[in-house]
Amino acid sequence: MRIALRETRETRVAIRIIVACELAAHSSVARYEDEARQMASIFGAIIVKKRANMRRKNPSPF
């Protein structure tokens, strides 16, 4: 999931660069920026919940 989150963030940055520089087909790529943001939010939430569940199951002795 962390790899998926990182890749999604990188994709979002690439989309923003394409749109900002008005590169080829920038108008058709722009609509995917929101999808990339949503996917990053989903992956981030999964990571946070998984970490919380792992802490609950294996509490630290300290």
C-alpha positions as a printed Julia matrix, in Angstrom:
62×3 Matrix{Float64}:
  0.0    0.0     0.0
  2.85   2.38    0.73
  4.25   1.79   -2.73
  0.82   2.38   -4.27
  0.5    5.61   -2.28
  3.91   6.81   -3.42
  3.18   5.99   -7.06
 -0.19   7.74   -6.89
  1.43  10.86   -5.45
  4.09  10.82   -8.16
  1.4   10.44  -10.82
 -0.49  13.4    -9.4
  2.64  15.54   -9.54
  3.25  14.48  -13.14
 -0.33  15.36  -14.07
  0.02  18.78  -12.46
  3.25  19.42  -14.4
  1.66  18.37  -17.69
 -1.29  20.69  -17.1
  0.82  23.62  -15.87
  3.16  23.42  -18.84
  0.29  22.84  -21.26
  2.01  19.85  -22.8
  0.39  17.64  -25.45
 -3.13  16.49  -24.5
 -3.01  18.47  -21.26
 -6.75  19.13  -21.35
 -7.59  15.42  -21.42
 -5.08  14.62  -18.66
 -6.33  17.33  -16.31
 -9.48  15.41  -15.44
 -7.41  12.63  -13.85
 -5.84  14.85  -11.2
 -8.86  14.58   -8.92
 -8.92  10.8    -9.37
 -5.26  10.59   -8.38
 -5.98  12.72   -5.3
 -8.88  10.48   -4.31
 -6.8    7.34   -4.77
 -4.0    8.79   -2.65
 -6.53   9.57    0.08
 -7.88   6.02   -0.03
 -4.43   4.43    0.1
 -3.42   6.77    2.93
 -6.5    5.86    4.95
 -5.83   2.15    4.47
 -2.26   2.57    5.71
 -3.35   4.57    8.77
 -6.04   2.04    9.71
 -3.72  -0.93    9.21
 -1.05   0.64   11.43
 -3.64   1.35   14.12
 -4.92  -2.24   13.98
 -1.38  -3.6    14.22
 -0.66  -1.43   17.27
 -3.82  -2.64   18.94
 -2.97  -6.3    18.35
  0.71  -5.96   19.32
  1.0   -3.24   21.97
  4.5   -2.02   22.66
  5.91  -3.08   26.07
  7.31   0.43   26.58
